[in-house]
């Protein structure tokens, strides 16, 4: 009798774990905005950590984003080039995001949010700015990726 109980406990634990994983997957399918917001946060965190590969990982190949400090929309390659340049000028040291609205329709999502960010220049001065973004993401075989964005500092 004890042998049966010993086998039942690990079996029950495995079943509960399987049910929990399946439930979590169903939750994200029912609420894809959770996954969309995770990608927005991943981009900001990667930039702050100095991850040089975030552009390749998170932007769709046909990406076009228009920041308020840019005279025209920038492609993925242009965004990568300007990101490398900005890294030579200093680094992001902190940020906070304030989600306002996320709309998901099929394989397209729009995320609107505000932000506060701190940038430390190579001279050691820290500048804190506030701004807003509207991001357009598309669902790919590799997950959600940025297709476009528009926004930037409120001071611009």
Secondary structure as GFF3:
##gff-version 3
##sequence-region A 1 156
A	DSSP	alpha_helix	2	30	.	.	.	ID=ss1
A	DSSP	alpha_helix	32	49	.	.	.	ID=ss2
A	DSSP	alpha_helix	54	58	.	.	.	ID=ss3
A	DSSP	beta_strand	59	67	.	.	.	ID=ss4
A	DSSP	beta_strand	74	75	.	.	.	ID=ss5
A	DSSP	alpha_helix	76	89	.	.	.	ID=ss6
A	DSSP	beta_strand	90	105	.	.	.	ID=ss7
A	DSSP	beta_strand	108	121	.	.	.	ID=ss8
A	DSSP	beta_strand	126	140	.	.	.	ID=ss9
A	DSSP	beta_strand	143	153	.	.	.	ID=ss10
###
